[in-house]
Amino acid sequence: MSYDTLTTLHSLSAYIWLGSLFGTLVFTTLVSRRTPAGLITGATAIVRFSTRVGLPASVVLLLTGIWMIGTGNAPAGGLWLTLGFVAWLVAAVVGSALMHPAARKMRAASNADEAIAFARRIALVGGAEIVLIVIGIWVMGAQPGS
């Protein structure tokens, strides 16, 4: 596969990951304004899209990044590469370690107030992931330290 194709796939996967989170967070914000139970619906959408769209996109992002470095065409070892990988790693760990357990607890909640509290946590984690992904995209584009 050519380096240009890998770069395109790498960029697209980053924007798909970002877009899936951003879109569901906007949806969550809009539906939660109508009714508090809408927050639960939105949080469920965040988790669903994170698992079905964001997770595969993040894996493609990592694999194409490693593949580009392996081709020898990408400048390796720069600060920007380390920062981009750290942003990816923290976003992936935050999503897995915080969002999915909160989703399980939200589904098992005994009352609506408890479920809404976990839904708020899911939305907050989704927002934090968006910030991390944007930082990663900026670092990859600006390539500071190279």
MIKOL-303134 format. One record per residue: residue in three letters; x, y, z of N, C-alpha, C in turn. Coordinates in Angstrom, 3 decimals. Layout:
BEGIN
+------+----------+----------+----------+----------+----------+----------+----------+----------+----------+
| nuke |   n.east |  n.north |     n.up |  ca.east | ca.north |    ca.up |   c.east |  c.north |     c.up |
+------+----------+----------+----------+----------+----------+----------+----------+----------+----------+
|  ALA |        X |        Y |        Z |        X |        Y |        Z |        X |        Y |        Z |
...
+------+----------+----------+----------+----------+----------+----------+----------+----------+----------+
//
This chain:
BEGIN
+------+----------+----------+----------+----------+----------+----------+----------+----------+----------+
| nuke |   n.east |  n.north |     n.up |  ca.east | ca.north |    ca.up |   c.east |  c.north |     c.up |
+------+----------+----------+----------+----------+----------+----------+----------+----------+----------+
|  MET |    0.849 |   -1.162 |    0.000 |    0.000 |    0.000 |    0.000 |    0.902 |    1.235 |    0.000 |
|  SER |    0.531 |    2.250 |   -0.760 |    1.384 |    3.428 |   -0.875 |    1.294 |    4.293 |    0.380 |
|  TYR |    2.302 |    5.095 |    0.574 |    2.355 |    5.986 |    1.737 |    1.201 |    6.979 |    1.711 |
|  ASP |    0.854 |    7.485 |    0.519 |   -0.259 |    8.432 |    0.397 |   -1.584 |    7.793 |    0.787 |
|  THR |   -1.779 |    6.531 |    0.403 |   -3.004 |    5.820 |    0.781 |   -3.057 |    5.633 |    2.285 |
|  LEU |   -1.937 |    5.259 |    2.880 |   -1.878 |    5.095 |    4.336 |   -2.168 |    6.414 |    5.043 |
|  THR |   -1.603 |    7.506 |    4.533 |   -1.846 |    8.824 |    5.129 |   -3.323 |    9.186 |    5.059 |
|  THR |   -3.945 |    8.900 |    3.935 |   -5.381 |    9.182 |    3.784 |   -6.206 |    8.354 |    4.753 |
|  LEU |   -5.928 |    7.062 |    4.845 |   -6.650 |    6.197 |    5.781 |   -6.426 |    6.630 |    7.227 |
|  HIS |   -5.204 |    7.013 |    7.530 |   -4.857 |    7.465 |    8.872 |   -5.666 |    8.719 |    9.238 |
|  SER |   -5.683 |    9.677 |    8.338 |   -6.419 |   10.916 |    8.589 |   -7.917 |   10.672 |    8.672 |
|  LEU |   -8.444 |    9.893 |    7.744 |   -9.880 |    9.596 |    7.754 |  -10.305 |    8.900 |    9.045 |
|  SER |   -9.509 |    7.957 |    9.505 |   -9.874 |    7.248 |   10.731 |   -9.863 |    8.196 |   11.927 |
|  ALA |   -8.939 |    9.145 |   11.965 |   -8.921 |   10.124 |   13.064 |  -10.192 |   10.973 |   13.034 |
|  TYR |  -10.571 |   11.419 |   11.847 |  -11.767 |   12.258 |   11.739 |  -13.055 |   11.465 |   11.954 |
|  ILE |  -13.065 |   10.214 |   11.597 |  -14.241 |    9.370 |   11.870 |  -14.382 |    9.156 |   13.375 |
|  TRP |  -13.288 |    8.885 |   14.045 |  -13.310 |    8.719 |   15.502 |  -13.819 |   10.003 |   16.166 |
|  LEU |  -13.252 |   11.133 |   15.760 |  -13.664 |   12.421 |   16.301 |  -15.127 |   12.709 |   15.972 |
|  GLY |  -15.512 |   12.480 |   14.730 |  -16.877 |   12.773 |   14.305 |  -17.918 |   11.930 |   15.010 |
|  SER |  -17.601 |   10.656 |   15.250 |  -18.574 |    9.796 |   15.928 |  -18.811 |   10.279 |   17.361 |
|  LEU |  -17.761 |   10.688 |   18.030 |  -17.922 |   11.204 |   19.391 |  -18.597 |   12.573 |   19.395 |
|  PHE |  -18.159 |   13.442 |   18.508 |  -18.713 |   14.790 |   18.471 |  -20.197 |   14.767 |   18.125 |
|  GLY |  -20.547 |   13.984 |   17.115 |  -21.950 |   13.893 |   16.711 |  -22.850 |   13.359 |   17.809 |
|  THR |  -22.412 |   12.320 |   18.480 |  -23.239 |   11.754 |   19.547 |  -23.282 |   12.675 |   20.763 |
|  LEU |  -22.224 |   13.436 |   21.002 |  -22.246 |   14.378 |   22.118 |  -23.203 |   15.534 |   21.830 |
|  VAL |  -23.236 |   16.004 |   20.600 |  -24.208 |   17.039 |   20.219 |  -25.623 |   16.486 |   20.358 |
|  PHE |  -25.849 |   15.265 |   19.879 |  -27.159 |   14.613 |   20.021 |  -27.543 |   14.514 |   21.492 |
|  THR |  -26.605 |   14.098 |   22.323 |  -26.864 |   13.960 |   23.757 |  -27.251 |   15.303 |   24.375 |
|  THR |  -26.536 |   16.342 |   24.008 |  -26.843 |   17.671 |   24.530 |  -28.247 |   18.111 |   24.121 |
|  LEU |  -28.592 |   17.882 |   22.862 |  -29.913 |   18.298 |   22.380 |  -31.046 |   17.520 |   23.041 |
|  VAL |  -30.924 |   16.204 |   23.143 |  -32.013 |   15.418 |   23.726 |  -32.097 |   15.600 |   25.234 |
|  SER |  -30.988 |   15.912 |   25.889 |  -31.038 |   16.101 |   27.345 |  -31.719 |   17.406 |   27.715 |
|  ARG |  -31.796 |   18.342 |   26.785 |  -32.496 |   19.599 |   27.061 |  -34.003 |   19.421 |   27.064 |
|  ARG |  -34.479 |   18.411 |   26.373 |  -35.927 |   18.161 |   26.331 |  -36.416 |   17.458 |   27.574 |
|  THR |  -35.671 |   16.479 |   28.027 |  -36.071 |   15.708 |   29.198 |  -34.827 |   15.096 |   29.837 |
|  PRO |  -34.793 |   14.980 |   31.151 |  -33.622 |   14.364 |   31.791 |  -33.375 |   12.927 |   31.316 |
|  ALA |  -34.434 |   12.210 |   30.979 |  -34.257 |   10.843 |   30.484 |  -33.578 |   10.835 |   29.111 |
|  GLY |  -33.642 |   11.959 |   28.412 |  -32.951 |   12.064 |   27.125 |  -31.453 |   11.932 |   27.269 |
|  LEU |  -30.948 |   12.323 |   28.431 |  -29.517 |   12.176 |   28.695 |  -29.113 |   10.705 |   28.672 |
|  ILE |  -29.980 |    9.852 |   29.171 |  -29.709 |    8.409 |   29.158 |  -29.693 |    7.895 |   27.728 |
|  THR |  -30.645 |    8.354 |   26.922 |  -30.683 |    7.971 |   25.506 |  -29.410 |    8.417 |   24.796 |
|  GLY |  -28.990 |    9.649 |   25.055 |  -27.781 |   10.168 |   24.427 |  -26.531 |    9.431 |   24.879 |
|  ALA |  -26.455 |    9.130 |   26.168 |  -25.292 |    8.402 |   26.679 |  -25.216 |    7.007 |   26.075 |
|  THR |  -26.378 |    6.392 |   25.888 |  -26.410 |    5.081 |   25.234 |  -25.888 |    5.193 |   23.810 |
|  ALA |  -26.254 |    6.275 |   23.115 |  -25.766 |    6.490 |   21.743 |  -24.259 |    6.714 |   21.730 |
|  ILE |  -23.748 |    7.453 |   22.704 |  -22.304 |    7.692 |   22.778 |  -21.559 |    6.365 |   22.900 |
|  VAL |  -22.017 |    5.527 |   23.802 |  -21.353 |    4.234 |   24.016 |  -21.483 |    3.360 |   22.768 |
|  ARG |  -22.658 |    3.336 |   22.172 |  -22.882 |    2.508 |   20.987 |  -21.968 |    2.955 |   19.838 |
|  PHE |  -21.920 |    4.253 |   19.564 |  -21.079 |    4.738 |   18.470 |  -19.604 |    4.607 |   18.801 |
|  SER |  -19.242 |    4.777 |   20.086 |  -17.841 |    4.606 |   20.472 |  -17.379 |    3.181 |   20.227 |
|  THR |  -18.262 |    2.224 |   20.481 |  -17.910 |    0.817 |   20.312 |  -17.942 |    0.401 |   18.848 |
|  ARG |  -18.952 |    0.826 |   18.132 |  -19.142 |    0.353 |   16.753 |  -18.437 |    1.180 |   15.698 |
|  VAL |  -18.164 |    2.440 |   15.974 |  -17.513 |    3.308 |   14.991 |  -16.156 |    3.784 |   15.514 |
|  GLY |  -16.140 |    4.340 |   16.716 |  -14.913 |    4.913 |   17.259 |  -13.808 |    3.902 |   17.492 |
|  LEU |  -14.146 |    2.769 |   18.062 |  -13.135 |    1.744 |   18.344 |  -12.472 |    1.228 |   17.066 |
|  PRO |  -13.238 |    0.822 |   16.049 |  -12.561 |    0.395 |   14.811 |  -11.739 |    1.515 |   14.179 |
|  ALA |  -12.244 |    2.742 |   14.228 |  -11.489 |    3.860 |   13.657 |  -10.189 |    4.085 |   14.418 |
|  SER |  -10.230 |    3.948 |   15.738 |   -9.003 |    4.150 |   16.519 |   -7.976 |    3.055 |   16.251 |
|  VAL |   -8.449 |    1.845 |   16.015 |   -7.533 |    0.742 |   15.689 |   -6.907 |    0.972 |   14.311 |
|  VAL |   -7.711 |    1.384 |   13.338 |   -7.185 |    1.692 |   12.002 |   -6.187 |    2.845 |   12.098 |
|  LEU |   -6.491 |    3.834 |   12.918 |   -5.593 |    4.967 |   13.123 |   -4.225 |    4.499 |   13.623 |
|  LEU |   -4.228 |    3.655 |   14.628 |   -2.976 |    3.149 |   15.180 |   -2.215 |    2.291 |   14.167 |
|  LEU |   -2.922 |    1.367 |   13.531 |   -2.255 |    0.458 |   12.593 |   -1.669 |    1.191 |   11.392 |
|  THR |   -2.416 |    2.144 |   10.838 |   -1.879 |    2.875 |    9.684 |   -0.713 |    3.762 |   10.101 |
|  GLY |   -0.756 |    4.304 |   11.317 |    0.367 |    5.102 |   11.799 |    1.626 |    4.269 |   11.942 |
|  ILE |    1.479 |    3.088 |   12.515 |    2.626 |    2.180 |   12.652 |    3.126 |    1.743 |   11.280 |
|  TRP |    2.197 |    1.460 |   10.375 |    2.563 |    1.023 |    9.028 |    3.330 |    2.132 |    8.296 |
|  MET |    2.884 |    3.384 |    8.459 |    3.581 |    4.494 |    7.796 |    5.007 |    4.629 |    8.306 |
|  ILE |    5.198 |    4.452 |    9.609 |    6.553 |    4.521 |   10.161 |    7.381 |    3.351 |    9.638 |
|  GLY |    6.743 |    2.186 |    9.527 |    7.433 |    0.996 |    9.028 |    7.886 |    1.107 |    7.585 |
|  THR |    7.192 |    1.925 |    6.794 |    7.604 |    2.084 |    5.399 |    8.884 |    2.887 |    5.265 |
|  GLY |    9.224 |    3.622 |    6.306 |   10.438 |    4.430 |    6.260 |   10.218 |    5.794 |    5.641 |
|  ASN |    9.011 |    6.074 |    5.165 |    8.732 |    7.372 |    4.556 |    8.335 |    8.428 |    5.578 |
|  ALA |    7.861 |    7.988 |    6.738 |    7.438 |    8.926 |    7.775 |    8.618 |    9.255 |    8.672 |
|  PRO |    8.762 |   10.531 |    9.029 |    9.828 |   10.864 |    9.965 |    9.502 |   10.265 |   11.330 |
|  ALA |   10.373 |    9.433 |   11.846 |   10.119 |    8.728 |   13.105 |   10.916 |    9.363 |   14.237 |
|  GLY |   10.419 |    9.174 |   15.438 |   11.164 |    9.565 |   16.615 |   11.001 |   11.002 |   17.047 |
|  GLY |   10.164 |   11.775 |   16.389 |    9.979 |   13.164 |   16.774 |    9.061 |   13.302 |   17.972 |
|  LEU |    9.119 |   14.476 |   18.595 |    8.247 |   14.785 |   19.720 |    6.784 |   14.670 |   19.301 |
|  TRP |    6.470 |   15.095 |   18.099 |    5.087 |   15.066 |   17.619 |    4.548 |   13.641 |   17.556 |
|  LEU |    5.408 |   12.710 |   17.210 |    4.995 |   11.309 |   17.128 |    4.687 |   10.758 |   18.522 |
|  THR |    5.535 |   11.076 |   19.465 |    5.321 |   10.635 |   20.852 |    4.039 |   11.255 |   21.413 |
|  LEU |    3.860 |   12.551 |   21.211 |    2.660 |   13.227 |   21.715 |    1.388 |   12.690 |   21.056 |
|  GLY |    1.454 |   12.438 |   19.772 |    0.297 |   11.877 |   19.071 |   -0.060 |   10.495 |   19.588 |
|  PHE |    0.939 |    9.676 |   19.814 |    0.681 |    8.334 |   20.341 |    0.135 |    8.404 |   21.764 |
|  VAL |    0.683 |    9.291 |   22.583 |    0.194 |    9.440 |   23.960 |   -1.262 |    9.916 |   23.951 |
|  ALA |   -1.595 |   10.864 |   23.076 |   -2.990 |   11.328 |   22.972 |   -3.899 |   10.174 |   22.570 |
|  TRP |   -3.465 |    9.361 |   21.606 |   -4.267 |    8.196 |   21.186 |   -4.425 |    7.225 |   22.354 |
|  LEU |   -3.337 |    6.934 |   23.044 |   -3.352 |    5.967 |   24.135 |   -4.251 |    6.427 |   25.280 |
|  VAL |   -4.125 |    7.675 |   25.678 |   -4.942 |    8.184 |   26.776 |   -6.418 |    8.192 |   26.374 |
|  ALA |   -6.731 |    8.609 |   25.139 |   -8.125 |    8.606 |   24.683 |   -8.688 |    7.189 |   24.666 |
|  ALA |   -7.905 |    6.238 |   24.213 |   -8.367 |    4.849 |   24.163 |   -8.564 |    4.281 |   25.568 |
|  VAL |   -7.631 |    4.562 |   26.460 |   -7.730 |    4.046 |   27.832 |   -8.889 |    4.718 |   28.571 |
|  VAL |   -9.024 |    6.032 |   28.407 |  -10.118 |    6.753 |   29.063 |  -11.459 |    6.194 |   28.602 |
|  GLY |  -11.592 |    5.983 |   27.302 |  -12.842 |    5.441 |   26.786 |  -13.140 |    4.053 |   27.310 |
|  SER |  -12.150 |    3.213 |   27.311 |  -12.354 |    1.833 |   27.761 |  -12.512 |    1.728 |   29.272 |
|  ALA |  -11.684 |    2.435 |   29.997 |  -11.667 |    2.280 |   31.449 |  -12.775 |    3.040 |   32.163 |
|  LEU |  -13.260 |    4.118 |   31.564 |  -14.261 |    4.930 |   32.249 |  -15.649 |    4.867 |   31.622 |
|  MET |  -15.707 |    4.880 |   30.296 |  -17.002 |    4.967 |   29.639 |  -17.794 |    3.663 |   29.727 |
|  HIS |  -17.173 |    2.567 |   29.435 |  -17.899 |    1.295 |   29.389 |  -18.347 |    0.803 |   30.767 |
|  PRO |  -17.526 |    0.928 |   31.822 |  -18.047 |    0.572 |   33.144 |  -19.217 |    1.473 |   33.567 |
|  ALA |  -19.146 |    2.759 |   33.225 |  -20.255 |    3.666 |   33.553 |  -21.515 |    3.267 |   32.796 |
|  ALA |  -21.359 |    2.787 |   31.565 |  -22.521 |    2.335 |   30.792 |  -23.164 |    1.111 |   31.429 |
|  ARG |  -22.336 |    0.180 |   31.898 |  -22.886 |   -0.997 |   32.581 |  -23.644 |   -0.589 |   33.843 |
|  LYS |  -23.066 |    0.340 |   34.601 |  -23.717 |    0.798 |   35.827 |  -24.992 |    1.584 |   35.513 |
|  MET |  -24.981 |    2.327 |   34.412 |  -26.168 |    3.073 |   34.015 |  -27.319 |    2.112 |   33.688 |
|  ARG |  -26.992 |    1.049 |   32.956 |  -28.037 |    0.074 |   32.602 |  -28.549 |   -0.675 |   33.833 |
|  ALA |  -27.689 |   -0.861 |   34.828 |  -28.077 |   -1.610 |   36.024 |  -28.610 |   -0.706 |   37.140 |
|  ALA |  -28.701 |    0.592 |   36.885 |  -29.132 |    1.533 |   37.923 |  -30.534 |    1.214 |   38.414 |
|  SER |  -30.730 |    1.418 |   39.702 |  -32.019 |    1.075 |   40.315 |  -33.044 |    2.190 |   40.177 |
|  ASN |  -32.597 |    3.418 |   39.911 |  -33.559 |    4.507 |   39.712 |  -33.046 |    5.467 |   38.649 |
|  ALA |  -33.913 |    6.369 |   38.216 |  -33.581 |    7.280 |   37.118 |  -32.473 |    8.255 |   37.498 |
|  ASP |  -32.476 |    8.738 |   38.739 |  -31.440 |    9.694 |   39.149 |  -30.048 |    9.080 |   39.101 |
|  GLU |  -29.946 |    7.835 |   39.515 |  -28.662 |    7.135 |   39.472 |  -28.216 |    6.916 |   38.020 |
|  ALA |  -29.157 |    6.539 |   37.165 |  -28.838 |    6.335 |   35.750 |  -28.409 |    7.642 |   35.100 |
|  ILE |  -29.061 |    8.742 |   35.445 |  -28.705 |   10.045 |   34.879 |  -27.303 |   10.455 |   35.333 |
|  ALA |  -26.934 |   10.152 |   36.568 |  -25.589 |   10.471 |   37.048 |  -24.526 |    9.730 |   36.233 |
|  PHE |  -24.779 |    8.461 |   35.923 |  -23.827 |    7.707 |   35.092 |  -23.842 |    8.209 |   33.649 |
|  ALA |  -25.009 |    8.633 |   33.160 |  -25.095 |    9.190 |   31.805 |  -24.285 |   10.483 |   31.710 |
|  ARG |  -24.326 |   11.299 |   32.751 |  -23.509 |   12.530 |   32.772 |  -22.023 |   12.185 |   32.726 |
|  ARG |  -21.639 |   11.155 |   33.450 |  -20.236 |   10.726 |   33.447 |  -19.817 |   10.287 |   32.049 |
|  ILE |  -20.686 |    9.547 |   31.365 |  -20.386 |    9.096 |   30.003 |  -20.213 |   10.293 |   29.080 |
|  ALA |  -21.096 |   11.282 |   29.189 |  -20.987 |   12.480 |   28.349 |  -19.709 |   13.245 |   28.653 |
|  LEU |  -19.338 |   13.328 |   29.916 |  -18.106 |   14.012 |   30.300 |  -16.883 |   13.295 |   29.738 |
|  VAL |  -16.870 |   11.988 |   29.826 |  -15.756 |   11.201 |   29.273 |  -15.696 |   11.373 |   27.757 |
|  GLY |  -16.858 |   11.374 |   27.098 |  -16.888 |   11.606 |   25.651 |  -16.295 |   12.959 |   25.294 |
|  GLY |  -16.618 |   13.984 |   26.076 |  -16.043 |   15.308 |   25.846 |  -14.540 |   15.328 |   26.046 |
|  ALA |  -14.070 |   14.636 |   27.079 |  -12.626 |   14.552 |   27.321 |  -11.922 |   13.830 |   26.171 |
|  GLU |  -12.560 |   12.790 |   25.657 |  -11.966 |   12.078 |   24.520 |  -11.886 |   12.974 |   23.292 |
|  ILE |  -12.904 |   13.800 |   23.082 |  -12.878 |   14.732 |   21.953 |  -11.673 |   15.662 |   22.071 |
|  VAL |  -11.442 |   16.199 |   23.257 |  -10.304 |   17.092 |   23.472 |   -8.994 |   16.362 |   23.172 |
|  LEU |   -8.861 |   15.142 |   23.644 |   -7.633 |   14.370 |   23.396 |   -7.441 |   14.076 |   21.910 |
|  ILE |   -8.508 |   13.739 |   21.217 |   -8.395 |   13.444 |   19.789 |   -8.022 |   14.706 |   19.019 |
|  VAL |   -8.611 |   15.837 |   19.374 |   -8.269 |   17.105 |   18.716 |   -6.802 |   17.441 |   18.963 |
|  ILE |   -6.324 |   17.221 |   20.185 |   -4.898 |   17.449 |   20.467 |   -4.042 |   16.541 |   19.589 |
|  GLY |   -4.422 |   15.268 |   19.490 |   -3.680 |   14.332 |   18.637 |   -3.670 |   14.757 |   17.182 |
|  ILE |   -4.808 |   15.210 |   16.680 |   -4.884 |   15.671 |   15.284 |   -4.011 |   16.896 |   15.089 |
|  TRP |   -4.054 |   17.824 |   16.027 |   -3.215 |   19.025 |   15.911 |   -1.736 |   18.649 |   15.921 |
|  VAL |   -1.346 |   17.772 |   16.851 |    0.062 |   17.381 |   16.958 |    0.521 |   16.717 |   15.660 |
|  MET |   -0.294 |   15.847 |   15.098 |    0.094 |   15.177 |   13.859 |    0.194 |   16.158 |   12.686 |
|  GLY |   -0.677 |   17.155 |   12.681 |   -0.635 |   18.127 |   11.586 |    0.481 |   19.135 |   11.740 |
|  ALA |    0.655 |   19.682 |   12.952 |    1.658 |   20.725 |   13.178 |    3.070 |   20.156 |   13.332 |
|  GLN |    3.179 |   18.933 |   13.800 |    4.451 |   18.257 |   14.030 |    5.455 |   19.110 |   14.794 |
|  PRO |    5.092 |   19.540 |   16.036 |    6.044 |   20.330 |   16.816 |    7.283 |   19.515 |   17.166 |
|  GLY |    8.420 |   20.161 |   17.183 |    9.664 |   19.502 |   17.544 |   10.345 |   18.787 |   16.402 |
|  SER |    9.807 |   18.924 |   15.179 |   10.476 |   18.241 |   14.057 |   11.191 |   19.215 |   13.168 |
+------+----------+----------+----------+----------+----------+----------+----------+----------+----------+
//
